[in-house]
């Protein structure tokens, strides 16, 4: 009896090819798209109403995914995940910004929605695993544990946002396009006549209809947007900010300050509701801490690890030593050289070469 696999279909080329490859391998494939929360319709000029939709499950995306499923001869369903997505991803994202953090919603989406809600649903259909179009790879280590590796296409690698997974999730995960480059995936789609072969890639913040996160926060979390002082590292007041969620560490533009040399955001002081700025020379740190670390393979083998750490989704990895606090599971990261954009709320993801070890959220010292 063929293995039953649910494919998370987005209407994009990556998940389309993932489904096609699994069909060709003889799997019993079911395509599912999640209907995710989106902003309510908004009035526009002229009294008309602008319909809002989550860009991950727009009308066009549903149409394209269904067309791919028809082409492959597999069933396709759209299921409602609006409530858990709103609670776990959107509300958490808003709360983090209100707390002066800079969160990445893809981390919580993969942890709670794709490999939580959807994986549970896949199992209810009798599927043994959930496949996605992520550019990542799964390998088995010498100790028998599963490992998460970067995708073969380093430019498209998505192991950063999958670093929240553990052994149970990897056991049930499949990443069929992880061994291919993006160009090869588009070629595979074209060879198979898939209608998504040339579709443009989707972007992050799918739930912000117009891509303007500042406008979204102003409408959905107005209480978090309290104006306050802009100060330098010595505490001198230089100006006023519009609300801490509008700024992030390393930001230069949009400060509205006149100074003899360029100024950058050094930190967000939530207790004082102050934005701390300084010169390029003051920007950056060689040490930082994370909250409890999710180790993909289980507990870390040692309390001190030499790793490469990636502090943002598209950041270059940097050499570091990680010291693990056994009691709390948190970590202290000592970089070989200072980095400019170490930002509370972002994930610090640890690697050894292509092997993704796990991640911890950067915390405020």
C-alpha positions as CSV (number, residue, x, y, z in Angstrom):
1,X,0.0,0.0,0.0
2,X,1.5,3.4,-1.0
3,X,2.5,5.8,1.7
4,X,0.0,8.6,2.2
5,X,1.5,12.1,2.2
6,X,-0.2,15.4,2.7
7,X,1.5,18.3,0.8
8,X,1.1,21.8,2.1
9,X,0.2,23.6,-1.2
10,X,0.6,27.3,-1.5
11,X,-0.1,27.8,-5.2
12,X,3.6,28.4,-5.7
13,X,6.1,26.5,-7.8
14,X,8.0,24.9,-4.9
15,X,5.1,23.1,-3.3
16,X,3.7,22.3,-6.7
17,X,7.0,20.5,-7.6
18,X,7.1,18.8,-4.2
19,X,3.7,17.3,-4.9
20,X,4.7,16.2,-8.4
21,X,7.9,14.5,-7.2
22,X,6.0,12.6,-4.5
23,X,3.3,11.5,-7.0
24,X,6.1,10.2,-9.3
25,X,7.6,8.3,-6.3
26,X,4.3,6.4,-6.0
27,X,3.0,8.1,-2.9
28,X,-0.7,8.6,-2.2
29,X,-0.7,12.4,-2.2
30,X,-3.3,14.8,-0.9
31,X,-2.9,18.5,-1.4
32,X,-4.1,20.9,1.3
33,X,-4.0,24.6,1.5
34,X,-4.6,26.4,4.8
35,X,-7.0,29.4,4.8
36,X,-5.2,31.8,7.1
37,X,-6.4,34.9,8.9
38,X,-6.3,38.2,7.0
39,X,-7.3,41.7,7.8
40,X,-11.0,42.6,7.6
41,X,-12.0,44.5,4.4
42,X,-11.1,48.1,4.5
43,X,-12.9,51.1,3.0
44,X,-11.2,53.0,0.3
45,X,-11.8,56.3,-1.6
46,X,-15.1,56.5,-3.3
47,X,-16.9,54.5,-0.6
48,X,-15.9,51.2,-2.0
49,X,-14.6,48.3,0.1
50,X,-11.2,46.9,-0.5
51,X,-11.2,43.1,0.1
52,X,-8.3,41.9,2.2
53,X,-6.8,38.4,1.9
54,X,-3.8,36.6,3.3
55,X,-1.2,36.4,0.5
56,X,-0.5,32.8,1.3
57,X,-4.1,31.8,0.4
58,X,-5.4,34.4,-1.9
59,X,-8.1,33.5,-4.5
60,X,-5.4,33.3,-7.1
61,X,-3.3,31.0,-5.0
62,X,-6.2,28.7,-4.4
63,X,-6.9,28.6,-8.1
64,X,-3.3,27.8,-9.0
65,X,-3.0,25.1,-6.4
66,X,-6.2,23.5,-7.5
67,X,-5.0,23.6,-11.1
68,X,-1.8,21.8,-10.1
69,X,-3.7,19.2,-8.2
70,X,-6.0,18.6,-11.2
71,X,-2.9,18.3,-13.4
72,X,-1.4,15.7,-11.0
73,X,-4.6,13.8,-10.5
74,X,-4.6,14.3,-6.7
75,X,-7.4,15.5,-4.3
76,X,-7.1,19.1,-3.1
77,X,-8.8,20.7,-0.1
78,X,-8.7,24.1,1.6
79,X,-9.1,23.9,5.4
80,X,-9.8,26.7,7.8
81,X,-6.8,27.6,10.0
82,X,-7.8,31.3,10.7
83,X,-8.3,31.0,14.4
84,X,-5.1,29.2,15.4
85,X,-3.1,31.4,12.9
86,X,-4.5,34.6,14.4
87,X,-3.9,33.4,17.9
88,X,-0.4,31.8,17.6
89,X,1.2,33.9,14.8
90,X,-0.5,37.3,14.4
91,X,-1.4,38.0,18.0
92,X,2.0,36.8,19.2
93,X,3.7,39.0,16.6
94,X,1.8,42.1,17.7
95,X,2.6,41.3,21.4
96,X,6.3,41.0,20.7
97,X,6.4,44.3,18.8
98,X,4.5,46.0,21.7
99,X,7.2,44.6,24.0
100,X,9.9,46.3,22.0
101,X,11.0,43.1,20.1
102,X,11.4,42.5,16.4
103,X,9.8,39.1,15.8
104,X,9.9,36.7,12.8
105,X,6.4,35.3,12.3
106,X,7.6,32.5,10.1
107,X,9.2,30.8,13.1
108,X,5.9,30.6,15.0
109,X,4.0,29.7,11.9
110,X,6.2,26.7,11.2
111,X,6.2,25.6,14.8
112,X,2.5,26.0,15.6
113,X,0.6,26.0,12.2
114,X,2.5,24.0,9.6
115,X,4.1,21.4,11.9
116,X,1.4,21.7,14.5
117,X,-2.1,22.3,13.3
118,X,-1.5,21.0,9.7
119,X,0.6,18.0,10.7
120,X,-2.1,16.9,13.2
121,X,-4.7,17.3,10.4
122,X,-2.6,15.3,8.0
123,X,-2.4,12.5,10.6
124,X,-6.2,12.5,11.0
125,X,-6.4,11.7,7.2
126,X,-4.1,8.7,7.7
127,X,-1.0,10.4,6.3
128,X,2.4,9.4,7.7
129,X,4.0,12.6,6.9
130,X,3.7,16.3,5.8
131,X,5.6,17.6,2.8
132,X,6.3,21.2,2.1
133,X,8.2,23.2,-0.6
134,X,10.9,24.3,1.8
135,X,14.5,24.4,0.7
136,X,16.0,22.3,3.4
137,X,17.2,18.7,3.8
138,X,16.8,15.9,6.4
139,X,19.7,13.5,7.0
140,X,20.3,10.8,9.6
141,X,23.4,11.2,11.8
142,X,25.7,8.5,13.1
143,X,23.8,8.5,16.4
144,X,20.6,7.6,14.6
145,X,19.0,11.0,15.1
146,X,17.6,13.1,12.3
147,X,19.4,16.2,11.3
148,X,18.2,19.4,9.6
149,X,20.5,20.6,6.9
150,X,20.6,23.7,4.6
151,X,18.9,23.4,1.2
152,X,21.2,22.6,-1.7
153,X,20.4,26.1,-3.1
154,X,22.1,28.3,-0.5
155,X,20.4,31.4,-1.8
156,X,17.0,29.9,-1.1
157,X,17.9,28.0,2.0
158,X,15.0,28.0,4.6
159,X,16.6,26.0,7.4
160,X,16.6,29.2,9.5
161,X,12.8,29.2,9.8
162,X,12.7,25.4,10.3
163,X,15.2,25.5,13.2
164,X,12.2,25.4,15.6
165,X,11.5,21.8,14.7
166,X,12.5,18.7,16.7
167,X,12.9,15.0,16.2
168,X,9.1,14.3,16.2
169,X,8.5,16.9,13.5
170,X,11.4,15.9,11.3
171,X,10.3,12.2,11.6
172,X,7.1,13.3,9.9
173,X,8.5,15.9,7.5
174,X,9.5,15.7,3.9
175,X,11.2,18.4,1.9
176,X,11.2,17.1,-1.7
177,X,12.8,20.2,-3.4
178,X,15.6,20.5,-0.8
179,X,18.1,18.8,-3.1
180,X,17.4,21.2,-6.0
181,X,18.2,24.8,-6.9
182,X,15.4,27.2,-7.6
183,X,16.3,27.2,-11.3
184,X,16.1,23.4,-11.3
185,X,12.7,23.5,-9.6
186,X,11.3,25.9,-12.2
187,X,12.7,23.6,-14.9
188,X,11.0,20.6,-13.3
189,X,7.7,22.5,-13.2
190,X,8.0,23.5,-16.8
191,X,8.8,20.0,-17.9
192,X,5.7,18.7,-16.2
193,X,3.5,21.4,-17.5
194,X,2.6,22.8,-14.1
195,X,0.8,26.1,-14.3
196,X,2.9,27.6,-11.5
197,X,6.3,27.2,-13.2
198,X,6.8,30.9,-13.6
199,X,4.9,32.2,-10.6
200,X,6.7,34.9,-8.6
201,X,7.7,33.9,-5.1
202,X,5.6,35.0,-2.1
203,X,7.0,37.3,0.6
204,X,7.0,37.3,4.4
205,X,4.3,39.0,6.5
206,X,1.6,37.4,4.5
207,X,-1.1,38.7,6.8
208,X,-0.3,42.4,6.3
209,X,-2.3,43.1,3.2
210,X,-0.3,46.0,1.8
211,X,3.1,45.1,3.3
212,X,3.1,48.1,5.5
213,X,3.7,46.7,9.0
214,X,3.7,50.2,10.6
215,X,0.2,50.9,9.3
216,X,-0.9,47.4,10.5
217,X,0.5,48.0,14.0
218,X,-1.1,51.5,14.2
219,X,-4.5,49.9,13.4
220,X,-4.2,46.7,15.5
221,X,-2.0,47.8,18.4
222,X,-2.4,51.6,18.8
223,X,-1.7,51.4,22.6
224,X,1.8,50.2,21.8
225,X,2.7,53.2,19.7
226,X,3.5,55.8,22.4
227,X,5.8,58.6,21.4
228,X,8.9,59.1,23.5
229,X,12.4,60.5,23.6
230,X,15.3,59.7,21.3
231,X,18.4,59.7,23.4
232,X,22.1,59.1,22.8
233,X,24.2,56.5,24.8
234,X,24.9,59.2,27.4
235,X,21.2,59.9,27.9
236,X,21.0,63.2,26.2
237,X,17.7,63.8,24.5
238,X,18.1,64.4,20.8
239,X,14.5,64.3,19.5
240,X,11.2,62.3,19.7
241,X,10.2,59.0,18.3
242,X,6.7,57.9,17.1
243,X,6.5,54.6,19.0
244,X,9.2,52.0,19.6
245,X,7.6,49.3,17.3
246,X,8.4,51.5,14.3
247,X,12.2,51.0,14.9
248,X,14.7,48.2,14.9
249,X,18.3,47.8,15.9
250,X,20.7,49.1,13.2
251,X,18.1,51.3,11.5
252,X,19.4,54.6,10.2
253,X,16.6,56.1,8.0
254,X,13.4,57.6,9.4
255,X,14.9,58.9,12.7
256,X,14.3,62.6,11.8
257,X,17.5,63.8,13.4
258,X,20.0,66.3,12.2
259,X,23.5,65.3,13.3
260,X,27.1,65.8,12.3
261,X,27.5,62.1,11.5
262,X,25.0,59.4,10.7
263,X,23.1,57.9,13.7
264,X,21.8,54.4,14.1
265,X,19.4,52.7,16.5
266,X,21.4,51.0,19.2
267,X,18.6,49.7,21.3
268,X,14.9,50.1,22.4
269,X,14.6,50.9,26.0
270,X,11.1,49.7,26.8
271,X,11.2,50.7,30.5
272,X,11.8,54.4,29.6
273,X,10.0,54.2,26.3
274,X,13.2,55.6,24.8
275,X,14.9,55.0,21.5
276,X,18.7,54.9,22.0
277,X,20.8,56.0,19.1
278,X,24.5,56.3,18.4
279,X,27.3,56.4,15.9
280,X,28.4,53.5,13.6
281,X,31.3,52.9,16.0
282,X,28.9,52.4,18.9
283,X,26.7,50.0,16.9
284,X,27.2,46.2,17.4
285,X,28.1,43.7,20.0
286,X,30.3,40.7,20.4
287,X,28.2,39.0,23.0
288,X,24.5,38.4,23.5
289,X,22.1,36.0,25.2
290,X,19.2,33.8,24.0
291,X,16.2,32.3,25.6
292,X,15.9,28.5,25.9
293,X,17.4,26.9,22.8
294,X,15.5,24.4,20.7
295,X,18.1,21.8,19.8
296,X,16.9,19.9,16.7
297,X,18.7,16.7,17.6
298,X,18.0,16.8,21.3
299,X,20.1,18.1,24.2
300,X,23.4,19.6,23.1
301,X,26.4,17.3,23.5
302,X,28.5,19.8,25.4
303,X,28.1,23.0,27.4
304,X,30.4,24.9,25.1
305,X,30.0,24.6,21.3
306,X,31.9,26.2,18.5
307,X,29.3,27.1,15.9
308,X,28.4,29.5,13.1
309,X,25.5,31.7,14.2
310,X,23.0,33.4,11.9
311,X,21.1,36.2,13.5
312,X,18.6,37.0,10.8
313,X,16.9,35.1,8.0
314,X,19.2,36.5,5.3
315,X,22.3,37.3,7.5
316,X,25.6,35.8,6.8
317,X,26.7,33.2,9.4
318,X,29.4,34.3,11.9
319,X,31.8,32.2,14.0
320,X,30.9,32.0,17.7
321,X,31.1,30.0,20.9
322,X,27.9,29.1,22.5
323,X,27.8,28.4,26.2
324,X,24.6,26.5,27.3
325,X,23.0,27.1,30.7
326,X,21.9,23.6,31.7
327,X,19.4,24.8,34.3
328,X,17.5,27.2,32.1
329,X,18.3,25.9,28.6
330,X,19.3,29.5,27.6
331,X,22.6,30.3,25.9
332,X,25.3,32.9,25.9
333,X,26.8,33.6,22.5
334,X,30.4,35.0,22.1
335,X,31.1,36.2,18.6
336,X,34.6,36.1,17.1
337,X,33.9,39.6,15.8
338,X,31.1,42.1,16.7
339,X,27.9,42.1,14.6
340,X,25.8,45.2,14.0
341,X,22.3,43.9,13.9
342,X,21.9,41.7,16.9
343,X,18.2,42.3,17.6
344,X,16.1,41.1,20.5
345,X,13.2,39.0,19.1
346,X,15.0,37.6,16.2
347,X,16.3,34.0,16.2
348,X,19.9,33.1,16.6
349,X,20.3,29.9,14.6
350,X,23.3,27.7,15.2
351,X,25.1,25.7,12.5
352,X,28.1,23.5,11.9
353,X,28.7,23.8,8.2
354,X,25.4,23.0,6.5
355,X,24.0,21.2,9.6
356,X,21.4,23.3,11.5
357,X,21.7,22.5,15.2
358,X,18.9,24.6,16.6
359,X,17.9,28.1,17.6
360,X,17.1,30.5,20.5
361,X,15.4,33.8,20.5
362,X,17.7,36.8,21.2
363,X,16.8,38.4,24.5
364,X,17.4,41.9,25.8
365,X,20.3,42.0,28.3
